[in-house]
C-alpha cells in the first residue's frame, strides 16, 4: 500500500502562502519562474501551495535573506538537500531489507537449517558430519 504524503497535498492559495512565509506574492511567482518551487495548479490555473512548498519557501527565504546566499546558491543547496533526503530514504529501505534477511537467517539457524546455507554442503553432508543436534 502506498501512503500519500499529506505535506505535499496542495492547499494554500498564493495570498495565504505569501502571508505564511512573509514574502510578497510576486516573489513567490519569481521563485516559481526560477524553478525553486513548483506549486500545483487548479483547473482554473490558480496556484496552490502545499505544506512542503511552504517549508521550502521558508528555507529559501532564510538562505537568501538571513544568510545572504544568492538564488543560484539556494538552488544548489535545495538540490543537495533533496539528494541527501533521497539517499537517506534509500539507506532506510536497504536497512529494512537487511534486517529482514537477518531475521530470516536467524530463523534458519534456530531451526538447525544453517547447514543448508554452507557453500558446497548438503543436508546429508551435515548429517554425516556428526553435527546434527537432533541425534
C-alpha positions as CSV (number, residue, x, y, z in Angstrom):
1,X,0.0,0.0,0.0
2,X,1.4,3.4,-1.0
3,X,0.9,6.1,1.6
4,X,0.3,9.6,0.5
5,X,2.5,12.4,1.9
6,X,-0.1,14.8,3.3
7,X,2.6,17.5,3.4
8,X,2.6,17.5,-0.4
9,X,-1.2,18.0,-0.8
10,X,-1.9,21.4,-2.4
11,X,-4.0,23.5,0.0
12,X,-2.9,27.2,0.2
13,X,-3.6,29.9,-2.5
14,X,-0.7,32.3,-3.3
15,X,-2.0,35.1,-1.0
16,X,-2.2,32.8,2.1
17,X,1.2,31.3,1.3
18,X,2.7,34.7,0.9
19,X,1.4,35.6,4.4
20,X,2.6,32.3,5.9
21,X,6.2,32.8,4.7
22,X,6.3,36.6,5.0
23,X,7.0,37.2,1.3
24,X,5.3,39.2,-1.4
25,X,3.2,37.1,-3.9
26,X,5.3,38.4,-6.7
27,X,8.4,37.0,-5.0
28,X,6.6,33.6,-5.0
29,X,5.9,33.9,-8.7
30,X,9.6,34.8,-9.3
31,X,10.7,31.7,-7.3
32,X,8.4,29.6,-9.4
33,X,9.8,31.1,-12.6
34,X,13.3,30.1,-11.4
35,X,12.0,26.6,-10.6
36,X,12.8,26.9,-6.9
37,X,9.2,26.0,-6.0
38,X,6.6,24.4,-8.2
39,X,3.0,24.8,-6.8
40,X,0.2,22.7,-8.2
41,X,-2.4,24.4,-10.4
42,X,-6.2,24.2,-10.1
43,X,-8.4,23.6,-13.1
44,X,-8.7,27.4,-13.2
45,X,-4.9,27.7,-13.3
46,X,-4.7,29.1,-9.7
47,X,-1.6,28.2,-7.8
48,X,-2.0,26.0,-4.7
49,X,0.9,25.5,-2.4
50,X,1.4,22.5,-0.1
51,X,2.9,22.5,3.4
52,X,6.1,21.1,1.8
53,X,6.1,24.1,-0.5
54,X,5.7,26.4,2.5
55,X,8.6,24.7,4.3
56,X,10.7,25.1,1.1
57,X,9.8,28.7,0.7
58,X,10.8,29.4,4.4
59,X,14.2,27.8,3.7
60,X,14.7,29.8,0.6
61,X,13.8,33.0,2.5
62,X,16.2,32.1,5.3
63,X,19.0,31.2,2.9
64,X,18.7,34.3,0.8
65,X,17.6,36.8,3.4
66,X,19.3,35.8,6.6
67,X,22.4,34.0,5.3
68,X,22.9,36.1,2.1
69,X,23.0,33.1,-0.3
70,X,22.2,34.2,-3.9
71,X,19.4,32.3,-5.7
72,X,21.8,30.2,-7.7
73,X,23.3,29.1,-4.4
74,X,19.9,28.5,-3.0
75,X,19.1,26.2,-5.9
76,X,22.3,24.2,-5.2
77,X,21.5,23.9,-1.5
78,X,18.0,22.7,-2.3
79,X,19.2,20.2,-4.8
80,X,21.8,18.8,-2.4
81,X,19.2,18.6,0.4
82,X,16.9,16.6,-1.9
83,X,19.7,14.3,-2.9
84,X,20.6,13.8,0.8
85,X,16.9,13.0,1.6
86,X,16.7,10.6,-1.3
87,X,19.9,8.8,-0.1
88,X,18.6,8.7,3.5
89,X,15.4,7.1,2.2
90,X,17.4,4.5,0.2
91,X,19.5,3.7,3.2
92,X,16.4,3.2,5.3
93,X,14.9,0.9,2.7
94,X,18.1,-1.1,2.5
95,X,18.4,-1.3,6.2
96,X,14.9,-2.7,6.3
97,X,15.8,-5.3,3.7
98,X,18.9,-6.4,5.6
99,X,17.0,-6.6,8.9
100,X,14.5,-8.9,7.1
101,X,17.3,-11.1,5.8
102,X,19.0,-11.2,9.2
103,X,15.6,-12.3,10.8
104,X,15.3,-15.0,8.1
105,X,18.8,-16.3,8.8
106,X,18.2,-16.3,12.5
107,X,15.1,-18.4,11.9
108,X,17.1,-20.8,9.8
109,X,19.8,-21.2,12.5
110,X,17.2,-21.6,15.2
111,X,15.6,-24.5,13.2
112,X,19.0,-26.1,12.6
113,X,18.8,-25.2,8.9
114,X,22.1,-23.4,8.9
115,X,23.9,-26.3,7.2
116,X,21.8,-25.7,4.0
117,X,23.5,-22.2,3.8
118,X,27.1,-23.5,3.8
119,X,28.7,-23.5,0.4
120,X,29.3,-27.0,-1.0
121,X,27.5,-28.7,1.8
122,X,24.2,-30.6,1.5
123,X,21.9,-31.6,4.3
124,X,23.3,-35.2,4.0
125,X,26.9,-34.0,4.4
126,X,25.7,-32.2,7.5
127,X,24.0,-35.3,8.9
128,X,27.1,-37.4,8.3
129,X,29.5,-34.9,10.0
130,X,28.1,-35.7,13.4
131,X,27.0,-32.1,13.9
132,X,23.3,-32.9,13.7
133,X,22.0,-32.0,17.1
134,X,18.8,-34.0,16.7
135,X,20.6,-37.3,17.1
